[in-house]
Amino acid sequence: MGLVARFLEKNGFSTVVLTTTPEFNREIGFPRVAAIEYPYGRVVGAVNDAEGQRKVLKAALTVLETAGKPGQVVHLPFTWPEEARQTKWHPPEISPIVKMYLDEIKKTASEKRPESN
C-alpha cells in the first residue's frame, strides 16, 4: 500500500491510508495516515454495518483536508464495540507479520502516540 500511495502522491494525487497499525505505516513512509482502533480485517467496521462503515470512510477522507504535513497520523474517534480478544471471528493466532513486529509496534505506539495528533 505504501508504494502505491507514494507513487500516486508523486504523480499529483493526494492519498490517505486507513490502518490499524499507524505507527508502523508512518515509519515506512505513508503520506497521510488515518488510524483506527479496530481489529485486523475490520478496518472500516463490522460486517453489514453500512452506516458505521460510511462514517469511518468519511472521517478517513477528512484526513486529506486536516493533515498538516506528510507522514502525519490522525487518530479517528471510533472504538470497536467489544474487546478485540472477545471478537469471535479472530483466527486462533495473530498473523506471522504482526507476530514478527509486535514488540516493535507496541514500543513505537507507546513512544509516539501522544505527539501524533
C-alpha positions, 0 to 999 in steps of 0.5 A: 500500500505504501508504494502505491500511495507514494507513487500516486502522491508523486504523480499529483494525487493526494492519498490517505491510508486507513490502518490499524497499525499507524505507527508502523505505516508512518515509519515506512513512509505513508503520506497521510495516515488515518488510524483506527482502533479496530481489529485486523480485517475490520478496518472500516467496521463490522460486517453489514454495518453500512452506516458505521462503515460510511462514517469511518470512510468519511472521517478517513477522507477528512484526513486529506483536508486536516493533515498538516504535513506528510507522514502525519497520523490522525487518530479517528474517534471510533472504538470497536464495540467489544474487546478485540480478544472477545471478537469471535471471528479472530483466527486462533493466532495473530498473523506471522507479520504482526507476530514478527513486529509486535514488540516493535509496534507496541514500543513505537505506539507507546513512544509516539502516540501522544505527539501524533495528533 
